[in-house]
Amino acid sequence: MDFMLEEELIDLMTFCLQNPNSSEIPEKHKRISEIGSFLY
């Protein structure tokens, strides 16, 4: 299960880096924080 969260985390970070002006960034950051609390 952790590998799936890690993969999602990488996808989210990649999206944020490639689309820094996207309106979806706050939503993605929230999910990154949620995954981080599960994994670390």
C-alpha positions as CSV (number, residue, x, y, z in Angstrom):
1,M,0.0,0.0,0.0
2,D,2.8,2.4,0.8
3,F,4.2,2.1,-2.7
4,M,0.9,3.3,-4.1
5,L,0.9,6.3,-1.9
6,E,4.6,7.0,-2.8
7,E,3.7,6.8,-6.5
8,E,0.8,9.2,-6.0
9,L,3.1,11.5,-4.1
10,I,5.6,11.6,-6.9
11,D,2.8,12.2,-9.4
12,L,1.4,15.1,-7.4
13,M,4.9,16.7,-6.9
14,T,5.6,16.3,-10.6
15,F,2.3,18.0,-11.5
16,C,3.1,20.9,-9.1
17,L,6.6,21.4,-10.6
18,Q,5.3,21.2,-14.2
19,N,2.3,23.4,-13.6
20,P,3.3,26.0,-11.0
21,N,0.5,28.5,-12.0
22,S,-2.3,25.9,-12.0
23,S,-5.4,26.6,-9.9
24,E,-5.2,23.0,-8.7
25,I,-2.0,23.6,-6.7
26,P,-3.6,24.2,-3.3
27,E,-5.7,21.0,-3.6
28,K,-2.5,19.0,-4.6
29,H,-0.5,20.5,-1.7
30,K,-3.3,19.4,0.7
31,R,-3.1,15.8,-0.7
32,I,0.7,15.8,-0.5
33,S,0.5,16.8,3.2
34,E,-2.1,14.0,3.8
35,I,0.1,11.4,2.2
36,G,3.2,12.7,4.1
37,S,1.4,12.2,7.4
38,F,0.5,8.6,6.4
39,L,4.1,7.7,5.3
40,Y,6.3,9.6,7.7
